Amino acid sequence: MIVTTTDGVEDAKIASYLGIVTGEAVLGANIFKDLFAGIRDIVGGRSAAYEGELRKAKDTAIQEMSDRARELGADAIVGVDLDYEAISGGNMLMVSANGTAVKLQRS
């Protein structure tokens, strides 16, 4: 599955638009990760715990969106947008992926 933020796929023509597809992931941050992230934030530097959770949520949302596009018979998803949101008082992280499922013209 080709997944791109652009409105098309290089060297390919879009034969049909199959509709908007989405994927969501909501992940809770572990209390120990929160503690160490807070300490890291106080002394400066990056929070590997939060970065790992964010990466996992992004990958899950994109995979879920791709699965939905495959169910429609899509070859690609164009115009992909990722949104990030802290929910439940900042204790949970939500990532949503949205794009347009398309069928590419076969040469």
CORWO-V516737 format. One record per residue. SS is DSSP state (hx for helix, st for strand, lp for the rest). PHI is phi in whole degrees, 0 to 359 (* if undefined). OMEGA is omega as a letter, one per 30 degrees, with the letter a starting at -180 (* if undefined). Layout:
# CORWO-V516737
ss & phi & omega
SS & PHI & OMEGA
SS & PHI & OMEGA
This chain:
# CORWO-V516737
ss & phi & omega
lp & * & l
st & 276 & l
st & 234 & a
lp & 217 & l
lp & 277 & a
lp & 281 & a
lp & 270 & l
lp & 200 & l
lp & 243 & a
lp & 306 & l
lp & 62 & l
lp & 220 & l
lp & 253 & l
st & 280 & a
st & 276 & l
st & 202 & l
st & 261 & a
st & 261 & l
st & 123 & l
st & 282 & l
st & 237 & a
st & 225 & l
st & 213 & a
st & 229 & l
st & 216 & l
st & 238 & a
st & 236 & l
st & 271 & l
lp & 272 & l
lp & 295 & a
hx & 300 & l
hx & 290 & l
hx & 297 & l
hx & 299 & a
hx & 299 & a
hx & 292 & l
hx & 295 & l
hx & 297 & l
hx & 296 & l
hx & 299 & l
hx & 295 & l
hx & 292 & a
hx & 271 & l
lp & 95 & l
lp & 104 & a
lp & 261 & l
lp & 260 & a
hx & 298 & a
hx & 297 & a
hx & 291 & l
hx & 298 & l
hx & 295 & l
hx & 295 & l
hx & 296 & l
hx & 297 & l
hx & 296 & l
hx & 295 & l
hx & 297 & l
hx & 298 & l
hx & 295 & a
hx & 297 & l
hx & 294 & l
hx & 296 & l
hx & 296 & l
hx & 297 & l
hx & 296 & l
hx & 299 & l
hx & 294 & l
hx & 294 & l
hx & 299 & l
hx & 299 & l
lp & 274 & a
lp & 86 & a
lp & 285 & l
lp & 261 & a
st & 205 & l
st & 233 & a
st & 247 & l
st & 65 & a
st & 292 & l
st & 231 & l
st & 250 & l
st & 239 & a
st & 239 & a
st & 211 & l
st & 273 & a
st & 231 & l
lp & 56 & l
lp & 68 & l
lp & 86 & a
lp & 274 & l
st & 227 & a
st & 239 & l
st & 243 & l
st & 236 & l
st & 238 & l
st & 241 & a
st & 227 & l
st & 193 & l
st & 251 & l
st & 283 & a
st & 226 & l
st & 255 & a
st & 269 & l
lp & 285 & l
lp & 274 & l
lp & 273 & *
